[in-house]
Amino acid sequence: MVDFNDSPAEAEFRAEVQAFLEETKQFRADGKNPGAGFGPKSVDKDKLADYEGWRDALAAKHWIAPHWPKEAGGAGLTSREQAVLNEEFSKAGVSNVGGFGTMMIGPTLLVHGSDEQKAEHLPKIMNGEIAWCQGWSEPGSGSDLASLQTRAVRDGDEYIVNGQKIWTSGAHHADWMYMLARTDPDAPKHRGISFLMFPMTDPGVSVQPLTQMTGHSDFNEVFFEDVRVPVSNRVGEENRGWYVGMTLTDFERSGIGTSIGTHKSLRELLERAKALPAEQSQLDKSEVRLGFADRTIDAEVSLLFSYHLMSMQAANLMPNYEASMAKMFGSEMNQRISRLHMKVYGLYGYLYDPDEKPGETDQASYRYLRSMANTIEGGSSEIQRNIIATRGLGLPRG
Ligand SMILES: Cc1cc2nc3c(=O)[nH]c(=O)nc-3n(C[C@H](O)[C@H](O)[C@H](O)COP(=O)(O)OP(=O)(O)OC[C@H]3O[C@@H](n4cnc5c(N)ncnc54)[C@H](O)[C@@H]3O)c2cc1C
């Protein structure tokens, strides 16, 4: 039998996380999550003190970057400990504050960054002082990212960048962007790209928020007009940026926090469904009752995917098509759960107030509309299926 229980050391670590969450309750006295992945600028003024208190408490434990090695200033947690941390955070309804900084650019700099780049950026990322955004997608390049057209032309010690990015999450709150630009238009497409970083306040960078169907603006178009980027802000070699960008280091990818969160939110939905007045209740409908049964099975399968990925990481194996299976299943499951939310509230589910903030609103309609992006962001379901078919099953490319 597979034993999912904590080892004594893991149980001790879990107790430490629970004690930390108890001690930091003051930062969520209003019951709201004090975390945010897009830094202080994305936080409402009246919530800033809670955000900063939570961020500083996390930084003191080195838990903004729990997965980074201790030598680099992280907490050096094992993949199992990271999972425990994420599970407990998810149960408490709080999130970390690192965003793209700790998940993407930090680990990339750890592997490919110069000493100067590490010294300048890593401390600020680990302390949650600055927020980053990711400039990869362009209007004509999403799934086929290597076809990107934004140009960076060398001019002495600088590159001059011209072009456009799109769907750039949090660019309107970010302090810095890391991005891919074409430095050799004549080379094969993967081999003419460089990885650059620059402040969003640089002359020539302009951000145009996009409004989603939820009515919120979480992502943006970003335009570059003769933006001058010092060559010292290039990560890795010129024209090798694609491989720098594709660096996947050892950070927690099991998605266990999300799986635990799914279980928790399903249970809460069930409680709310039971508490609805008789004239509003939909629980007499078999599609709703059986929907709860089906989605509970989904949530359990998603948890098993997380345990699978975690056990691979613990054995120093890098999840490949296995991560695609988990991503695809998780995002499609979330859409199924969002449909259940709508059914639970019947016609009331269609009421929608876009003024309630994302991350704070509990509206079924918000959940439903936002979940549409789940099967696009982070690699679409079609792309995940391609990966599973080719890398997982050895089938030929279509
Ligand atoms: C909420 C959200 C946040 C995002 N945040 C960021 C961000 O911060 N930074 C950033 O750079 N990008 C971001 N993106 C962009 C995201 O990475 C792209 O949307 C995604 O890679 C798909 O690219 P695309 O939109 O250009 O669609 P396309 O690649 O044009 O795809 C269109 C359709 O064709 C399908 N398709 C494409 N190629 C194939 C194929 N080979 N086989 C089968 N089907 C295929 C796709 O699955 C999709 O259904 C975000 C997107 C969303 C939705």
PDBQT file of the ligand as one rigid body, heavy atoms in Angstrom, charges set to zero:
ROOT
HETATM    1  C1  LIG A 401      -4.750  34.214 -18.358  1.00  0.00    +0.000 C 
HETATM    2  C2  LIG A 401      -3.552  34.223 -19.254  1.00  0.00    +0.000 A 
HETATM    3  C3  LIG A 401      -2.358  34.745 -18.787  1.00  0.00    +0.000 A 
HETATM    4  C4  LIG A 401      -1.233  34.786 -19.620  1.00  0.00    +0.000 A 
HETATM    5  N1  LIG A 401      -0.077  35.362 -19.150  1.00  0.00    +0.000 NA
HETATM    6  C5  LIG A 401       0.996  35.476 -19.968  1.00  0.00    +0.000 A 
HETATM    7  C6  LIG A 401       2.188  36.153 -19.540  1.00  0.00    +0.000 A 
HETATM    8  O1  LIG A 401       2.260  36.630 -18.410  1.00  0.00    +0.000 OA
HETATM    9  N2  LIG A 401       3.198  36.275 -20.390  1.00  0.00    +0.000 N 
HETATM   10  C7  LIG A 401       3.168  35.755 -21.659  1.00  0.00    +0.000 A 
HETATM   11  O2  LIG A 401       4.148  35.875 -22.367  1.00  0.00    +0.000 OA
HETATM   12  N3  LIG A 401       2.050  35.108 -22.114  1.00  0.00    +0.000 NA
HETATM   13  C8  LIG A 401       0.971  34.963 -21.290  1.00  0.00    +0.000 A 
HETATM   14  N4  LIG A 401      -0.174  34.341 -21.736  1.00  0.00    +0.000 N 
HETATM   15  C9  LIG A 401      -0.230  33.877 -23.131  1.00  0.00    +0.000 C 
HETATM   16  C10 LIG A 401      -0.230  32.384 -23.275  1.00  0.00    +0.000 C 
HETATM   17  O3  LIG A 401       1.046  31.855 -23.035  1.00  0.00    +0.000 OA
HETATM   18  C11 LIG A 401      -0.724  32.076 -24.702  1.00  0.00    +0.000 C 
HETATM   19  O4  LIG A 401      -2.066  32.514 -24.787  1.00  0.00    +0.000 OA
HETATM   20  C12 LIG A 401      -0.665  30.614 -25.027  1.00  0.00    +0.000 C 
HETATM   21  O5  LIG A 401       0.663  30.192 -25.133  1.00  0.00    +0.000 OA
HETATM   22  C13 LIG A 401      -1.397  30.308 -26.378  1.00  0.00    +0.000 C 
HETATM   23  O6  LIG A 401      -0.916  31.134 -27.373  1.00  0.00    +0.000 OA
HETATM   24  P1  LIG A 401      -1.909  32.012 -28.285  1.00  0.00    +0.000 P 
HETATM   25  O7  LIG A 401      -2.855  32.728 -27.399  1.00  0.00    +0.000 OA
HETATM   26  O8  LIG A 401      -1.075  32.813 -29.211  1.00  0.00    +0.000 OA
HETATM   27  O9  LIG A 401      -2.756  30.963 -29.108  1.00  0.00    +0.000 OA
HETATM   28  P2  LIG A 401      -2.277  30.155 -30.407  1.00  0.00    +0.000 P 
HETATM   29  O10 LIG A 401      -0.927  29.581 -30.164  1.00  0.00    +0.000 OA
HETATM   30  O11 LIG A 401      -2.452  31.018 -31.598  1.00  0.00    +0.000 OA
HETATM   31  O12 LIG A 401      -3.334  28.992 -30.418  1.00  0.00    +0.000 OA
HETATM   32  C14 LIG A 401      -4.669  29.163 -30.902  1.00  0.00    +0.000 C 
HETATM   33  C15 LIG A 401      -5.363  27.819 -30.815  1.00  0.00    +0.000 C 
HETATM   34  O13 LIG A 401      -4.677  26.868 -31.664  1.00  0.00    +0.000 OA
HETATM   35  C16 LIG A 401      -4.271  25.746 -30.915  1.00  0.00    +0.000 C 
HETATM   36  N5  LIG A 401      -2.957  25.282 -31.387  1.00  0.00    +0.000 N 
HETATM   37  C17 LIG A 401      -1.843  26.034 -31.591  1.00  0.00    +0.000 A 
HETATM   38  N6  LIG A 401      -0.817  25.258 -32.003  1.00  0.00    +0.000 NA
HETATM   39  C18 LIG A 401      -1.288  24.001 -32.067  1.00  0.00    +0.000 A 
HETATM   40  C19 LIG A 401      -0.713  22.736 -32.423  1.00  0.00    +0.000 A 
HETATM   41  N7  LIG A 401       0.571  22.652 -32.793  1.00  0.00    +0.000 N 
HETATM   42  N8  LIG A 401      -1.498  21.632 -32.356  1.00  0.00    +0.000 NA
HETATM   43  C20 LIG A 401      -2.791  21.719 -31.963  1.00  0.00    +0.000 A 
HETATM   44  N9  LIG A 401      -3.395  22.883 -31.636  1.00  0.00    +0.000 NA
HETATM   45  C21 LIG A 401      -2.666  24.005 -31.673  1.00  0.00    +0.000 A 
HETATM   46  C22 LIG A 401      -4.159  26.238 -29.482  1.00  0.00    +0.000 C 
HETATM   47  O14 LIG A 401      -4.316  25.168 -28.552  1.00  0.00    +0.000 OA
HETATM   48  C23 LIG A 401      -5.328  27.205 -29.407  1.00  0.00    +0.000 C 
HETATM   49  O15 LIG A 401      -6.532  26.516 -29.181  1.00  0.00    +0.000 OA
HETATM   50  C24 LIG A 401      -1.298  34.273 -20.930  1.00  0.00    +0.000 A 
HETATM   51  C25 LIG A 401      -2.516  33.723 -21.400  1.00  0.00    +0.000 A 
HETATM   52  C26 LIG A 401      -3.621  33.711 -20.582  1.00  0.00    +0.000 A 
HETATM   53  C27 LIG A 401      -4.906  33.135 -21.110  1.00  0.00    +0.000 C 
ENDROOT
TORSDOF 0
